[in-house]
Amino acid sequence: MRTRIVTFLVLVTTFSVFIPTSGYSSENEINRESIRGMKGVHVVIEKLGQGEYRDGLATDLILKDVELRLRQNGITVLTEQGMRIYPGNPLLYININAIKINNVKSYIYSLSIELEQSVILERNKMPMRAVTWNFGVIKHTPANKLNNVRKDIKKLIDRFINAYLAVNPKE
C-alpha cells in the first residue's frame, strides 16, 4: 500500500511539473470573430481506445452529449455532407487522449476542442483548413471515475457555446 501511495505521489509531482494545469487556449476576440455568422458545425470525436471504453467512456455517448448541448443552445449540428456545402466548412473536433496508470488505477487525460474552418491565405490566396478557435485541459481522474471526462467535455463545449453566443446572440 505504501509503495502505491509513493508511486502515485511521484507521478502527480512529475506531471504537475511538466503539464500545465490551467489549460491552453486561443480564445480571444479575434478567434471569437472567426465564429461570427456561423450557423452550425459538424462534430467529430476522435476515436477512443478499448481501455477507455472498458472503463466506461464511449465515443458515441460523448458525441450525443455534445450534439445535444449545441442544439439546446441554438447551434445547428451539420452532417458531414452538410458541412461540406456550408460556407467555411465548420468542423468542431474533440480530441481525448488518456493514459492509464495501472499501478494507481487512474488516468491522466488531455481534452481539446478545436473549431476548424476553411480559410484563404492572404499572401497567395491559397485555400486551406485552419484551427480558428480552441481550448484544452490536462487532468487526472481515478479509473473508476472516467466518466468525469464527459463532465469536462461539457465544460469545454460550454466555453465554445459562450464564444459562439458572444458573436451570434440568440434572436
N, C-alpha and C positions, 0 to 999 in steps of 0.2 A: 504494500500500500504506500509506504513512504517513498519507494522508488518511483511510483506513478506520479505522486504529487511533485516530486523534484523534477521529473521529466516534463510534466505539464508547466511548471514554473519556468523552466529553461526555455521551452518552446514559446510561451507567451512573452517572455522577456526578449527573446530573439526576434520574434515577429513584431513586437512593438517598436523595436529599434529600426527595423528595415521597412516596415509597412506603414504608410500614413493612415491614421485612424479617422481623420476628418473627411476623407473622400477627395474626389477630384472633379473638376467641372470646367465646362466652357460656357457656363451660364452667366450671361451678361446682356446688356441692352442690345448690342449688335447681333448676338446669337438669337435673342428673342425676336428681333426684327425679321430674321430668316423664316419665322413661323407665320408672320402676318399674312392674312389672306388664304391660308391653307385651310381647307375644309375637312380633310381627312387624312388618314395614314394607313398603310399596310403594316401589320405587326408580324415580326419574325422572332422566334425564341430559339436561341442556339440549343441544339440537342444535348441533353444531359447524359451522363454515363449510367451504367447499370447499378453501380453502388449507390448513387444518389436516389435512383428510382426505388431500390430496395429499402432505403431508409425513409421513404415517404415523399419524395419530391418528384413530381411528374410534369413534363413539359406541357402536356395538353391541359392540365389544371391551371398552370401559370398563364397560358395563352387565354383561356376562358376568363380568368381573373382580370387580365389586362384589358381585353376587348370589352368586357362588361363595364369596367371603370371608365374607359374612354367614352363609351356610348352614354353612360349616365351623365357625363359632363358635356354632351352635345358634340362630341368629336366623332365623325363618321369613320368606321373601320372599313377600309377598302380591301377588296380581294386582290390577289396578286395581279390578275388581269386588269382590274380597275385602277390599280396603282400605275400600271404601265401607260395608261392613257390620260391620267390626271397630270396637270401641269406640275413639273418638278419631281414627279415620281417619288413622293414622300414615303420613306420606309422607317419605321420605328423598330430598331434592332435591340434585343435584350440578350446580353451575354452573362452566363453564370458559370464561374469556374470554382469548383470545390475540391479541396484536398482533404481526404480523411486521414486523421491522425489516429491510427488504430490503438496505440497503447494508452491513449487517454479518451478514446471513443468520442471524438469531436471532429468538427470540420472547421477549416479556415476557408473562407469563400470571398470571392470578389463578385460584385454585381456592377454591370454598366448598362446604361440605356443611352442609345445614340439615335439622333434623327439624321438620316442620310437622305440627301436630295441631289437632283441633277443641277449642276452649275456650269457656267461658262467662264473659262479663264480669260481675264482681261487682256493679257499680253498677246495671245494668239487666237482668241475666240474658240478655243478647243473645248467641246463639251465633255464633262466628266462627272463622276459622283463624288460627293464630299460630305463629311460629317459637319452639320451646321449647328448642332446643339448636343451636348452630352452631360451626363452626370454619373458618378460611380462611387462605390464604397468598398471597403475591405473590412470583413468582420469575422467573428468566431462564434460557433454555437455547438452545444452538445449534439452528438449524432442522433439522439432520440428526440431532438427538437429542431430537426432540419426544416420543419415547416416555418420556422422563423424567417427563412429566406423569402417565402411568399409575402410575409408581412413587410419585409424590407423592400421587396419589389414594388409593393403597393405604395410605399413612401416615395420611391423614385418616380413612379408613374404620376403620383400627385404633384411632384415637382415639375414634371413635364406639363401636366394639365394646367398648373398655375402659370407657367411661362406662356402656354398657348392662350389662356384666357386673358392674360395681361395685354396681348396684342390683338386678340379676337374676342372682344366681350360678347356675352350672350345677348341676343336681341330680344 
